[in-house]
Amino acid sequence: MVYSHQQKRSTIRYGSMIAICMAIATGCAGSMGTTARSMLTSVRDSKDPNARYQAYVKLGKPRTYDNTEQMVESIAELSKRLADGKEPAISRAVICRSLGELNRPEARTALLKALDDEDDEVRAEAARAIGKVGQPEDAVLLARMMTIDTTYNGRLAAAEGLSNLKPKDPRIMISLAENLNHDDPAIRLASYRALKQITGADPGSDTDSWHDYLAKNFEGYTADNLVAKKTSKPVGSPSDHAVLPAGLPGATGQIPFMPGQAPSVPASGVVKP
């Protein structure tokens, strides 16, 4: 059969429209929807790590759920995905964040395990989340992380978690007070903020002032359990003026932001399969 030029153009246009409609239909079929059930389905069935990542983000929003049962089911699935360690690090980190945002105790076990994750961003998000869903005894683990974690963000996240847990253990308070002498100004700032948030007081910016205050006002905190009282001035840093709050040595009084304080995992992102 011989087609005229006009017939060929019509056939091409018709074929193009069919292709566009098929692409749109495929895209719609692949979307995860807006309900908790559809997002959980995406987490369980999708082969695309980017689709799962987006589902993990959305499942961290309490308004996604119609009832507590849905939320608990979601936490169980997220905890399982976090514990098996098969997801990319950025997805494991956002799972930790979502579990913290849901603020349910069912997430605690998986988050405690994530404190030992090989990826520093995962550990940091787990520490922040433990501050929201953890128990008072978890403060010891966060204090340990604040001391030995090899990354800047991890140590700051541990201090943030401690601030939210508000521990009553004198050993934790000693650790925070001693960190006011830390060489890193950001660690000094994080410890200072944690002490103020936990106690609701502000006796000063130096270690000795906090030791004296805590010994008088904090049960179990006595001179006998102090490791060492350091009176030397903390080592200076070119970044001191950028991070120190008003009242700390060398402060300018304004803090536009604290390094590492912004969320370390984007609200959205692309994950390589």
LUMKOL-40254 format. One record per residue (C-alpha): residue number from 0; x, y, z; residue in three letters. Coordinates in nm, 4 decimals, always signed. Layout:
NUM;X;Y;Z;ala
...
//
This chain:
0;+0.0000;+0.0000;+0.0000;met
1;+0.1278;+0.3469;-0.0886;val
2;+0.0648;+0.6270;+0.1632;tyr
3;+0.0352;+0.9907;+0.0709;ser
4;+0.2572;+1.2450;+0.2492;his
5;-0.0435;+1.3640;+0.4530;gln
6;-0.1307;+1.0067;+0.5581;gln
7;+0.2277;+0.9463;+0.6712;lys
8;+0.2222;+1.2614;+0.8860;arg
9;-0.1077;+1.1568;+1.0455;ser
10;+0.0288;+0.8101;+1.1198;thr
11;+0.3385;+0.9576;+1.2851;ile
12;+0.1285;+1.1967;+1.4979;arg
13;-0.1032;+0.9135;+1.6015;tyr
14;+0.1924;+0.6918;+1.6958;gly
15;+0.3515;+0.9728;+1.8963;ser
16;+0.0291;+1.0307;+2.0900;met
17;+0.0062;+0.6597;+2.1740;ile
18;+0.3675;+0.6604;+2.2970;ala
19;+0.3041;+0.9657;+2.5160;ile
20;-0.0114;+0.8138;+2.6650;cys
21;+0.1716;+0.4896;+2.7416;met
22;+0.4539;+0.6804;+2.9109;ala
23;+0.2073;+0.8764;+3.1233;ile
24;+0.0215;+0.5599;+3.2189;ala
25;+0.3464;+0.3878;+3.3138;thr
26;+0.4511;+0.6845;+3.5237;gly
27;+0.1190;+0.6957;+3.7041;cys
28;+0.1297;+0.3237;+3.7693;ala
29;+0.4758;+0.3603;+3.9207;gly
30;+0.3834;+0.6404;+4.1618;ser
31;+0.3590;+0.5436;+4.5273;met
32;+0.0451;+0.7369;+4.6109;gly
33;-0.0139;+0.9390;+4.9253;thr
34;-0.1332;+0.6837;+5.1788;thr
35;+0.0756;+0.4976;+5.4323;ala
36;-0.0322;+0.1698;+5.2742;arg
37;+0.0867;+0.2710;+4.9270;ser
38;+0.4180;+0.3931;+5.0650;met
39;+0.4753;+0.0680;+5.2517;leu
40;+0.3996;-0.1174;+4.9322;thr
41;+0.6658;+0.0884;+4.7558;ser
42;+0.9162;+0.0083;+5.0314;val
43;+0.8462;-0.3638;+5.0078;arg
44;+0.8085;-0.4079;+4.6326;asp
45;+0.9964;-0.1340;+4.4482;ser
46;+1.3292;-0.2223;+4.2876;lys
47;+1.4151;+0.1469;+4.2543;asp
48;+1.6209;+0.2754;+4.5496;pro
49;+1.5093;+0.6319;+4.4734;asn
50;+1.1422;+0.5344;+4.5042;ala
51;+1.2131;+0.3578;+4.8333;arg
52;+1.4076;+0.6598;+4.9567;tyr
53;+1.1112;+0.8898;+4.8873;gln
54;+0.8826;+0.6451;+5.0675;ala
55;+1.1136;+0.6437;+5.3710;tyr
56;+1.0978;+1.0235;+5.3829;val
57;+0.7177;+1.0352;+5.3615;lys
58;+0.6715;+0.7572;+5.6167;leu
59;+0.8483;+0.9791;+5.8691;gly
60;+0.5608;+1.2292;+5.8696;lys
61;+0.3033;+1.1522;+6.1433;pro
62;+0.0219;+1.3045;+5.9371;arg
63;+0.0682;+1.0236;+5.6830;thr
64;-0.1078;+0.7777;+5.9138;tyr
65;-0.4762;+0.7269;+5.9821;asp
66;-0.4204;+0.5468;+6.3122;asn
67;-0.1583;+0.4186;+6.5553;thr
68;-0.1718;+0.0657;+6.4145;glu
69;-0.0553;+0.1913;+6.0746;gln
70;+0.2310;+0.3803;+6.2345;met
71;+0.3463;+0.0807;+6.4388;val
72;+0.3376;-0.1379;+6.1265;glu
73;+0.5458;+0.1191;+5.9415;ser
74;+0.7980;+0.1427;+6.2255;ile
75;+0.8382;-0.2349;+6.2200;ala
76;+0.9095;-0.2288;+5.8458;glu
77;+1.1493;+0.0654;+5.8683;leu
78;+1.3300;-0.0957;+6.1613;ser
79;+1.3673;-0.4186;+5.9658;lys
80;+1.5091;-0.2326;+5.6652;arg
81;+1.7508;-0.0446;+5.8884;leu
82;+1.8673;-0.3549;+6.0732;ala
83;+1.9377;-0.5684;+5.7668;asp
84;+2.1796;-0.3039;+5.6326;gly
85;+2.0979;-0.3708;+5.2667;lys
86;+1.9846;-0.0191;+5.1806;glu
87;+2.2347;+0.2493;+5.0672;pro
88;+2.3768;+0.4613;+5.3480;ala
89;+2.1706;+0.7681;+5.2561;ile
90;+1.8527;+0.5600;+5.2817;ser
91;+1.9563;+0.4097;+5.6158;arg
92;+2.0229;+0.7600;+5.7445;ala
93;+1.6818;+0.8893;+5.6387;val
94;+1.5168;+0.5812;+5.7928;ile
95;+1.6795;+0.6793;+6.1239;cys
96;+1.5490;+1.0319;+6.0864;arg
97;+1.1971;+0.9124;+6.0056;ser
98;+1.1936;+0.6773;+6.3040;leu
99;+1.2920;+0.9677;+6.5253;gly
100;+1.0218;+1.1916;+6.3790;glu
101;+0.7562;+0.9292;+6.4511;leu
102;+0.8667;+0.9412;+6.8157;asn
103;+0.7580;+0.5902;+6.9099;arg
104;+0.9459;+0.3547;+7.1478;pro
105;+0.9141;+0.0619;+6.9037;glu
106;+1.1981;+0.2151;+6.6995;ala
107;+1.4486;+0.2168;+6.9857;arg
108;+1.6112;-0.1253;+6.9341;thr
109;+1.6924;-0.0701;+6.5661;ala
110;+1.8226;+0.2809;+6.6338;leu
111;+2.0544;+0.1624;+6.9112;leu
112;+2.2037;-0.0893;+6.6688;lys
113;+2.2469;+0.1864;+6.4097;ala
114;+2.4751;+0.3770;+6.6490;leu
115;+2.7426;+0.1262;+6.5392;asp
116;+2.6743;+0.1627;+6.1658;asp
117;+2.9851;+0.1869;+5.9488;glu
118;+2.8556;+0.5091;+5.7899;asp
119;+2.8987;+0.8295;+5.9884;asp
120;+2.5771;+0.9919;+5.8598;glu
121;+2.3745;+0.6916;+5.9700;val
122;+2.5323;+0.7022;+6.3162;arg
123;+2.4621;+1.0745;+6.3457;ala
124;+2.0952;+1.0446;+6.2485;glu
125;+2.0559;+0.7462;+6.4814;ala
126;+2.1989;+0.9500;+6.7713;ala
127;+1.9566;+1.2356;+6.7074;arg
128;+1.6664;+0.9914;+6.6848;ala
129;+1.7664;+0.8168;+7.0098;ile
130;+1.7338;+1.1560;+7.1748;gly
131;+1.3641;+1.1436;+7.0840;lys
132;+1.2705;+0.7781;+7.1386;val
133;+1.5387;+0.6487;+7.3759;gly
134;+1.5433;+0.5660;+7.7448;gln
135;+1.7521;+0.7423;+8.0129;pro
136;+2.0045;+0.4560;+8.0162;glu
137;+2.0782;+0.5195;+7.6473;asp
138;+2.2529;+0.8415;+7.7478;ala
139;+2.5641;+0.6395;+7.8356;val
140;+2.5909;+0.5223;+7.4743;leu
141;+2.5495;+0.8764;+7.3420;leu
142;+2.8103;+1.0085;+7.5852;ala
143;+3.0482;+0.7379;+7.4673;arg
144;+2.9793;+0.8301;+7.1046;met
145;+3.0416;+1.1964;+7.1808;met
146;+3.3842;+1.0995;+7.3135;thr
147;+3.5071;+0.8381;+7.0662;ile
148;+3.3224;+0.8901;+6.7370;asp
149;+3.5740;+0.9701;+6.4675;thr
150;+3.3562;+1.2278;+6.2914;thr
151;+3.2671;+1.5835;+6.3745;tyr
152;+2.8998;+1.5400;+6.2841;asn
153;+2.8713;+1.2231;+6.4902;gly
154;+2.9997;+1.3906;+6.8075;arg
155;+2.7680;+1.6882;+6.7627;leu
156;+2.4698;+1.4607;+6.6961;ala
157;+2.5441;+1.2666;+7.0142;ala
158;+2.5416;+1.5915;+7.2127;ala
159;+2.2079;+1.6859;+7.0521;glu
160;+2.0660;+1.3485;+7.1501;gly
161;+2.1827;+1.3958;+7.5085;leu
162;+2.0125;+1.7365;+7.5205;ser
163;+1.6794;+1.5778;+7.4361;asn
164;+1.7187;+1.2762;+7.6658;leu
165;+1.7969;+1.5012;+7.9642;lys
166;+1.9891;+1.2314;+8.1556;pro
167;+2.0256;+1.2399;+8.5337;lys
168;+2.3405;+1.0265;+8.5409;asp
169;+2.6241;+1.2286;+8.7034;pro
170;+2.8772;+1.0590;+8.4758;arg
171;+2.7075;+1.2136;+8.1734;ile
172;+2.7086;+1.5570;+8.3315;met
173;+3.0787;+1.5230;+8.4123;ile
174;+3.1488;+1.4335;+8.0504;ser
175;+2.9569;+1.7343;+7.9220;leu
176;+3.1230;+1.9700;+8.1714;ala
177;+3.4688;+1.8401;+8.0785;glu
178;+3.3898;+1.8950;+7.7104;asn
179;+3.3769;+2.2681;+7.7757;leu
180;+3.7565;+2.2391;+7.7563;asn
181;+3.7524;+2.0509;+7.4263;his
182;+3.9913;+2.1701;+7.1557;asp
183;+3.7068;+2.1862;+6.9037;asp
184;+3.4887;+2.4994;+6.9594;pro
185;+3.1854;+2.3279;+6.8071;ala
186;+3.2074;+2.0459;+7.0626;ile
187;+3.2361;+2.3052;+7.3398;arg
188;+2.9271;+2.4795;+7.2067;leu
189;+2.7255;+2.1568;+7.1749;ala
190;+2.8188;+2.0558;+7.5309;ser
191;+2.7356;+2.4015;+7.6615;tyr
192;+2.3936;+2.3932;+7.4975;arg
193;+2.3292;+2.0397;+7.6243;ala
194;+2.4118;+2.1386;+7.9818;leu
195;+2.1795;+2.4378;+7.9650;lys
196;+1.8947;+2.2354;+7.8145;gln
197;+1.9302;+1.9506;+8.0636;ile
198;+1.9582;+2.1670;+8.3753;thr
199;+1.7686;+2.4810;+8.2768;gly
200;+2.0573;+2.6811;+8.4256;ala
201;+2.3560;+2.8772;+8.2986;asp
202;+2.6188;+2.9237;+8.5693;pro
203;+2.8893;+3.0155;+8.3215;gly
204;+3.0893;+2.9031;+8.0241;ser
205;+3.3812;+2.7282;+8.1935;asp
206;+3.4212;+2.3790;+8.3324;thr
207;+3.4805;+2.4821;+8.6942;asp
208;+3.1620;+2.6908;+8.7115;ser
209;+2.9580;+2.3951;+8.5916;trp
210;+3.1326;+2.1541;+8.8285;his
211;+3.0487;+2.3830;+9.1193;asp
212;+2.6864;+2.4288;+9.0091;tyr
213;+2.6271;+2.0590;+8.9478;leu
214;+2.7867;+1.9554;+9.2774;ala
215;+2.5411;+2.1829;+9.4601;lys
216;+2.2279;+2.1148;+9.2558;asn
217;+2.2571;+1.7745;+9.0883;phe
218;+2.1956;+1.4631;+9.2953;glu
219;+2.4906;+1.2226;+9.2929;gly
220;+2.7307;+1.4783;+9.1490;tyr
221;+3.0063;+1.5281;+9.4066;thr
222;+3.3698;+1.6223;+9.4143;ala
223;+3.4556;+1.2545;+9.4632;asp
224;+3.3338;+1.1542;+9.1177;asn
225;+3.5049;+1.4285;+8.9206;leu
226;+3.7645;+1.2903;+8.6837;val
227;+3.9729;+1.6061;+8.6764;ala
228;+3.9043;+1.9749;+8.7065;lys
229;+4.0719;+2.1582;+8.4222;lys
230;+4.1340;+2.5275;+8.4655;thr
231;+4.3386;+2.5860;+8.1531;ser
232;+4.1838;+2.7984;+7.8846;lys
233;+4.0564;+2.5978;+7.5846;pro
234;+4.2770;+2.6017;+7.2790;val
235;+4.1740;+2.8780;+7.0406;gly
236;+4.0538;+2.8159;+6.6889;ser
237;+4.0028;+3.0415;+6.3868;pro
238;+3.6417;+2.9261;+6.3813;ser
239;+3.5681;+3.0208;+6.7436;asp
240;+3.3944;+3.3454;+6.6488;his
241;+3.1657;+3.1599;+6.4092;ala
242;+3.0356;+2.9096;+6.6595;val
243;+3.0627;+3.0409;+7.0150;leu
244;+2.7473;+3.1821;+7.1781;pro
245;+2.7351;+3.5053;+7.3698;ala
246;+2.9101;+3.4565;+7.7024;gly
247;+3.1770;+3.2134;+7.5877;leu
248;+3.5351;+3.3437;+7.5497;pro
249;+3.5912;+3.5050;+7.2133;gly
250;+3.2222;+3.5191;+7.1237;ala
251;+3.0760;+3.7943;+6.9111;thr
252;+2.7213;+3.7384;+7.0354;gly
253;+2.5664;+3.6359;+6.7022;gln
254;+2.5473;+3.2787;+6.5755;ile
255;+2.4155;+3.2604;+6.2203;pro
256;+2.4416;+2.8816;+6.2384;phe
257;+2.6442;+2.6075;+6.3988;met
258;+2.8513;+2.3848;+6.1725;pro
259;+2.6946;+2.0405;+6.1506;gly
260;+2.3666;+2.1527;+6.3077;gln
261;+2.1683;+2.1470;+5.9845;ala
262;+2.0143;+1.8100;+5.8937;pro
263;+2.2815;+1.5941;+5.7403;ser
264;+2.0427;+1.4108;+5.5087;val
265;+1.8459;+1.6058;+5.2471;pro
266;+1.4677;+1.5959;+5.2464;ala
267;+1.4964;+1.4469;+4.9012;ser
268;+1.7808;+1.2997;+4.7066;gly
269;+1.8975;+1.0645;+4.4405;val
270;+2.0330;+0.7268;+4.5336;val
271;+2.2466;+0.5302;+4.2936;lys
272;+2.1182;+0.1756;+4.2488;pro
//
